[in-house]
Every structure is written in structure tokens, then in C-alpha cells.
Amino acid sequence: MRELAPLTVPQNECFVLHCTNLAVNRMALRIKMPRGTLKVKTYRELRTRERDRRVPVLKMGSVYFIWWSDKQKRG
């Protein structure tokens, strides 16, 4: 399995994903990555597969991070 290169941030700089308005705006954030898509959603926006944890899901506060692999079946 090929290992992905780590994210590098210059010294004394900060890399922050700020999602405080996510619940108010009701829109998912999708980040296309080399082997799939990282989605950031609120509970209301989750699909059934995501709620049932049939795809990798991480909950932090009221925000859910979902990983959809390119190799996964979408149906």
C-alpha cells in the first residue's frame, strides 16, 4: 500500500479548518483528495450509509467527518 505524503506547514504558521457556521448554513464541505473525498457535515446532512457508519465517520462536537474512498461502491 502506497503511503500518502504528510501535510507540511511552515514553522510558526497555523493550519486550521474553521467550521463554526456549518450548522447554520446547512452545507457540506467536500475536500477532494488523492484516494477519495473527505466530507464535513452536520447530522441532518448525513446519508443513511453515513449514519449507519458503513463508511468511516468521525464525530467532533456537532460536526461529522466522513471519508468516501474512490474504491468504495457509491450505491
NUNU-567744 format. One record per atom (N, C-alpha, C, O): atom name; x, y, z; residue number from 1. Coordinates in nm, 4 decimals, decimal comma. Layout:
<nodes>
CA	X	Y	Z	NUM .
...
</nodes>
This chain:
<nodes>
N	0,0834	-0,1175	0,0000	1 .
CA	0,0000	0,0000	0,0000	1 .
C	0,0881	0,1241	0,0000	1 .
O	0,1800	0,1357	0,0810	1 .
N	0,0601	0,2162	-0,0905	2 .
CA	0,1396	0,3379	-0,1002	2 .
C	0,1021	0,4349	0,0108	2 .
O	-0,0162	0,4545	0,0386	2 .
N	0,1999	0,4944	0,0733	3 .
CA	0,1758	0,5886	0,1816	3 .
C	0,1646	0,7297	0,1259	3 .
O	0,2424	0,7690	0,0389	3 .
N	0,0681	0,8057	0,1757	4 .
CA	0,0496	0,9434	0,1307	4 .
C	0,1496	1,0351	0,1994	4 .
O	0,1882	1,0120	0,3140	4 .
N	0,1903	1,1375	0,1295	5 .
CA	0,2828	1,2353	0,1869	5 .
C	0,2112	1,3154	0,2951	5 .
O	0,0950	1,3522	0,2774	5 .
N	0,2786	1,3431	0,4069	6 .
CA	0,2142	1,4212	0,5136	6 .
C	0,1963	1,5672	0,4726	6 .
O	0,2683	1,6192	0,3874	6 .
N	0,0986	1,6312	0,5354	7 .
CA	0,0756	1,7735	0,5143	7 .
C	0,1859	1,8497	0,5858	7 .
O	0,2081	1,8297	0,7052	7 .
N	0,2544	1,9361	0,5141	8 .
CA	0,3607	2,0139	0,5776	8 .
C	0,3166	2,1589	0,5901	8 .
O	0,2666	2,2186	0,4948	8 .
N	0,3356	2,2136	0,7075	9 .
CA	0,3001	2,3519	0,7374	9 .
C	0,4279	2,4236	0,7777	9 .
O	0,4999	2,3756	0,8652	9 .
N	0,4581	2,5379	0,7158	10 .
CA	0,5795	2,6106	0,7531	10 .
C	0,5829	2,6408	0,9032	10 .
O	0,4788	2,6605	0,9660	10 .
N	0,7027	2,6441	0,9588	11 .
CA	0,7187	2,6688	1,1017	11 .
C	0,6562	2,8030	1,1399	11 .
O	0,6618	2,8989	1,0629	11 .
N	0,5975	2,8090	1,2577	12 .
CA	0,5318	2,9274	1,3134	12 .
C	0,4073	2,9688	1,2365	12 .
O	0,3622	3,0825	1,2497	12 .
N	0,3505	2,8785	1,1560	13 .
CA	0,2243	2,9073	1,0881	13 .
C	0,1218	2,8061	1,1350	13 .
O	0,1566	2,6981	1,1826	13 .
N	-0,0037	2,8416	1,1214	14 .
CA	-0,1116	2,7586	1,1723	14 .
C	-0,2001	2,7129	1,0567	14 .
O	-0,2318	2,7913	0,9673	14 .
N	-0,2396	2,5859	1,0589	15 .
CA	-0,3306	2,5308	0,9594	15 .
C	-0,4574	2,4907	1,0331	15 .
O	-0,4559	2,3947	1,1102	15 .
N	-0,5667	2,5620	1,0111	16 .
CA	-0,6903	2,5387	1,0846	16 .
C	-0,8064	2,5301	0,9877	16 .
O	-0,8179	2,6117	0,8963	16 .
N	-0,8930	2,4307	1,0077	17 .
CA	-1,0180	2,4208	0,9334	17 .
C	-1,1264	2,4706	1,0268	17 .
O	-1,1585	2,4046	1,1257	17 .
N	-1,1827	2,5856	0,9968	18 .
CA	-1,2785	2,6514	1,0849	18 .
C	-1,4197	2,6260	1,0333	18 .
O	-1,4527	2,6679	0,9223	18 .
N	-1,5028	2,5588	1,1109	19 .
CA	-1,6352	2,5154	1,0644	19 .
C	-1,7477	2,5641	1,1554	19 .
O	-1,8457	2,4917	1,1723	19 .
N	-1,7387	2,6804	1,2135	20 .
CA	-1,8409	2,7225	1,3088	20 .
C	-1,9758	2,7522	1,2427	20 .
O	-2,0795	2,7342	1,3066	20 .
N	-1,9775	2,7965	1,1186	21 .
CA	-2,1038	2,8291	1,0531	21 .
C	-2,1650	2,7123	0,9771	21 .
O	-2,2645	2,7304	0,9070	21 .
N	-2,1089	2,5949	0,9892	22 .
CA	-2,1554	2,4804	0,9133	22 .
C	-2,3006	2,4460	0,9466	22 .
O	-2,3800	2,4201	0,8561	22 .
N	-2,3358	2,4456	1,0740	23 .
CA	-2,4722	2,4103	1,1136	23 .
C	-2,5726	2,5158	1,0687	23 .
O	-2,6855	2,4822	1,0329	23 .
N	-2,5339	2,6402	1,0701	24 .
CA	-2,6237	2,7488	1,0318	24 .
C	-2,6492	2,7480	0,8811	24 .
O	-2,7628	2,7651	0,8368	24 .
N	-2,5440	2,7283	0,8033	25 .
CA	-2,5575	2,7339	0,6580	25 .
C	-2,6130	2,6060	0,5973	25 .
O	-2,6614	2,6078	0,4841	25 .
N	-2,6072	2,4961	0,6697	26 .
CA	-2,6544	2,3660	0,6212	26 .
C	-2,5946	2,3298	0,4865	26 .
O	-2,6662	2,2959	0,3923	26 .
N	-2,4631	2,3375	0,4787	27 .
CA	-2,3978	2,2936	0,3570	27 .
C	-2,2749	2,2117	0,3920	27 .
O	-2,2000	2,2441	0,4841	27 .
N	-2,2566	2,1050	0,3160	28 .
CA	-2,1445	2,0160	0,3416	28 .
C	-2,0186	2,0712	0,2756	28 .
O	-2,0240	2,1343	0,1701	28 .
N	-1,9071	2,0460	0,3396	29 .
CA	-1,7773	2,0824	0,2845	29 .
C	-1,7160	1,9558	0,2279	29 .
O	-1,7031	1,8561	0,2990	29 .
N	-1,6781	1,9583	0,1016	30 .
CA	-1,6165	1,8420	0,0373	30 .
C	-1,4745	1,8776	-0,0035	30 .
O	-1,4510	1,9787	-0,0697	30 .
N	-1,3799	1,7930	0,0368	31 .
CA	-1,2394	1,8141	0,0042	31 .
C	-1,1926	1,6936	-0,0760	31 .
O	-1,1786	1,5842	-0,0214	31 .
N	-1,1685	1,7128	-0,2036	32 .
CA	-1,1223	1,6047	-0,2913	32 .
C	-0,9763	1,5759	-0,2598	32 .
O	-0,8931	1,6667	-0,2571	32 .
N	-0,9457	1,4474	-0,2358	33 .
CA	-0,8108	1,4056	-0,2013	33 .
C	-0,7687	1,2925	-0,2952	33 .
O	-0,8520	1,2400	-0,3690	33 .
N	-0,6404	1,2539	-0,2937	34 .
CA	-0,5916	1,1553	-0,3901	34 .
C	-0,6684	1,0234	-0,3961	34 .
O	-0,6854	0,9691	-0,5053	34 .
N	-0,7142	0,9711	-0,2866	35 .
CA	-0,7804	0,8399	-0,2879	35 .
C	-0,9276	0,8452	-0,2512	35 .
O	-0,9889	0,7412	-0,2270	35 .
N	-0,9851	0,9645	-0,2466	36 .
CA	-1,1256	0,9756	-0,2128	36 .
C	-1,1624	1,1184	-0,1788	36 .
O	-1,0934	1,2130	-0,2167	36 .
N	-1,2736	1,1325	-0,1057	37 .
CA	-1,3243	1,2641	-0,0697	37 .
C	-1,3502	1,2691	0,0801	37 .
O	-1,4124	1,1786	0,1357	37 .
N	-1,3027	1,3743	0,1456	38 .
CA	-1,3322	1,3993	0,2858	38 .
C	-1,4482	1,4970	0,2896	38 .
O	-1,4406	1,6056	0,2321	38 .
N	-1,5565	1,4582	0,3580	39 .
CA	-1,6742	1,5440	0,3674	39 .
C	-1,6922	1,5869	0,5123	39 .
O	-1,6686	1,5086	0,6044	39 .
N	-1,7337	1,7105	0,5318	40 .
CA	-1,7613	1,7647	0,6646	40 .
C	-1,9077	1,8062	0,6640	40 .
O	-1,9486	1,8911	0,5848	40 .
N	-1,9869	1,7455	0,7534	41 .
CA	-2,1317	1,7674	0,7537	41 .
C	-2,1854	1,7768	0,8966	41 .
O	-2,1163	1,7442	0,9932	41 .
N	-2,3085	1,8216	0,9072	42 .
CA	-2,3822	1,8142	1,0330	42 .
C	-2,4681	1,6884	1,0282	42 .
O	-2,4802	1,6265	0,9226	42 .
N	-2,5278	1,6496	1,1407	43 .
CA	-2,6052	1,5252	1,1464	43 .
C	-2,7200	1,5250	1,0453	43 .
O	-2,7454	1,4233	0,9809	43 .
N	-2,7881	1,6363	1,0313	44 .
CA	-2,9021	1,6440	0,9383	44 .
C	-2,8632	1,6139	0,7944	44 .
O	-2,9455	1,5660	0,7164	44 .
N	-2,7390	1,6415	0,7590	45 .
CA	-2,6930	1,6247	0,6209	45 .
C	-2,6423	1,4841	0,5916	45 .
O	-2,6170	1,4511	0,4758	45 .
N	-2,6270	1,4007	0,6940	46 .
CA	-2,5711	1,2674	0,6745	46 .
C	-2,6656	1,1786	0,5943	46 .
O	-2,7872	1,1815	0,6136	46 .
N	-2,6078	1,0996	0,5040	47 .
CA	-2,6837	0,9986	0,4315	47 .
C	-2,7031	0,8780	0,5223	47 .
O	-2,6382	0,8659	0,6262	47 .
N	-2,7930	0,7890	0,4818	48 .
CA	-2,8193	0,6691	0,5611	48 .
C	-2,6922	0,5869	0,5813	48 .
O	-2,6663	0,5401	0,6921	48 .
N	-2,6127	0,5687	0,4760	49 .
CA	-2,4869	0,4926	0,4877	49 .
C	-2,3923	0,5562	0,5879	49 .
O	-2,3201	0,4861	0,6588	49 .
N	-2,3921	0,6897	0,5941	50 .
CA	-2,3047	0,7610	0,6870	50 .
C	-2,3574	0,7494	0,8297	50 .
O	-2,2795	0,7297	0,9229	50 .
N	-2,4893	0,7613	0,8477	51 .
CA	-2,5487	0,7471	0,9813	51 .
C	-2,5293	0,6072	1,0361	51 .
O	-2,5067	0,5898	1,1559	51 .
N	-2,5380	0,5064	0,9487	52 .
CA	-2,5206	0,3669	0,9890	52 .
C	-2,3741	0,3281	1,0022	52 .
O	-2,3431	0,2135	1,0349	52 .
N	-2,2833	0,4229	0,9769	53 .
CA	-2,1377	0,4037	0,9872	53 .
C	-2,0870	0,2944	0,8925	53 .
O	-1,9939	0,2211	0,9261	53 .
N	-2,1493	0,2835	0,7727	54 .
CA	-2,0992	0,1892	0,6725	54 .
C	-1,9823	0,2481	0,5952	54 .
O	-1,9205	0,1797	0,5136	54 .
N	-1,9524	0,3738	0,6205	55 .
CA	-1,8319	0,4406	0,5702	55 .
C	-1,7626	0,4992	0,6927	55 .
O	-1,8285	0,5225	0,7940	55 .
N	-1,6321	0,5238	0,6870	56 .
CA	-1,5624	0,5797	0,8039	56 .
C	-1,6147	0,7188	0,8414	56 .
O	-1,6163	0,8099	0,7586	56 .
N	-1,6575	0,7339	0,9678	57 .
CA	-1,7135	0,8601	1,0180	57 .
C	-1,6474	0,8935	1,1507	57 .
O	-1,6323	0,8068	1,2368	57 .
N	-1,6076	1,0206	1,1675	58 .
CA	-1,5518	1,0696	1,2926	58 .
C	-1,6353	1,1890	1,3361	58 .
O	-1,6543	1,2833	1,2592	58 .
N	-1,6854	1,1852	1,4602	59 .
CA	-1,7660	1,2954	1,5122	59 .
C	-1,6809	1,3803	1,6057	59 .
O	-1,6173	1,3293	1,6981	59 .
N	-1,6810	1,5119	1,5797	60 .
CA	-1,6118	1,6064	1,6681	60 .
C	-1,7104	1,7176	1,6999	60 .
O	-1,7374	1,8037	1,6162	60 .
N	-1,7638	1,7152	1,8212	61 .
CA	-1,8679	1,8112	1,8574	61 .
C	-1,9930	1,7809	1,7777	61 .
O	-2,0421	1,6680	1,7801	61 .
N	-2,0456	1,8804	1,7068	62 .
CA	-2,1648	1,8598	1,6248	62 .
C	-2,1309	1,8430	1,4773	62 .
O	-2,2199	1,8454	1,3923	62 .
N	-2,0024	1,8259	1,4467	63 .
CA	-1,9574	1,8143	1,3081	63 .
C	-1,9076	1,6713	1,2831	63 .
O	-1,8375	1,6131	1,3659	63 .
N	-1,9451	1,6167	1,1676	64 .
CA	-1,9061	1,4814	1,1286	64 .
C	-1,8082	1,4881	1,0126	64 .
O	-1,8308	1,5607	0,9157	64 .
N	-1,6986	1,4119	1,0223	65 .
CA	-1,6004	1,3991	0,9152	65 .
C	-1,6203	1,2612	0,8536	65 .
O	-1,6091	1,1600	0,9227	65 .
N	-1,6498	1,2570	0,7245	66 .
CA	-1,6811	1,1322	0,6553	66 .
C	-1,5809	1,1106	0,5438	66 .
O	-1,5508	1,2026	0,4678	66 .
N	-1,5283	0,9869	0,5337	67 .
CA	-1,4339	0,9537	0,4273	67 .
C	-1,5026	0,8633	0,3264	67 .
O	-1,5470	0,7535	0,3600	67 .
N	-1,5111	0,9110	0,2005	68 .
CA	-1,5636	0,8317	0,0896	68 .
C	-1,4456	0,7964	0,0003	68 .
O	-1,3912	0,8819	-0,0695	68 .
N	-1,4069	0,6699	0,0033	69 .
CA	-1,2964	0,6226	-0,0784	69 .
C	-1,3393	0,6130	-0,2245	69 .
O	-1,4551	0,5825	-0,2530	69 .
N	-1,2470	0,6387	-0,3174	70 .
CA	-1,2767	0,6235	-0,4588	70 .
C	-1,3039	0,4772	-0,4958	70 .
O	-1,3716	0,4503	-0,5950	70 .
N	-1,2523	0,3841	-0,4179	71 .
CA	-1,2694	0,2417	-0,4462	71 .
C	-1,4010	0,1864	-0,3924	71 .
O	-1,4385	0,0738	-0,4251	71 .
N	-1,4706	0,2633	-0,3113	72 .
CA	-1,5951	0,2202	-0,2484	72 .
C	-1,7109	0,2226	-0,3473	72 .
O	-1,7142	0,3047	-0,4389	72 .
N	-1,8058	0,1316	-0,3277	73 .
CA	-1,9285	0,1375	-0,4082	73 .
C	-2,0120	0,2552	-0,3597	73 .
O	-2,0255	0,2754	-0,2390	73 .
N	-2,0674	0,3322	-0,4504	74 .
CA	-2,1456	0,4502	-0,4125	74 .
C	-2,2951	0,4194	-0,3969	74 .
O	-2,3694	0,5038	-0,3469	74 .
N	-2,3397	0,3040	-0,4374	75 .
CA	-2,4831	0,2737	-0,4369	75 .
C	-2,5365	0,2220	-0,3129	75 .
O	-2,6561	0,1940	-0,3041	75 .
</nodes>
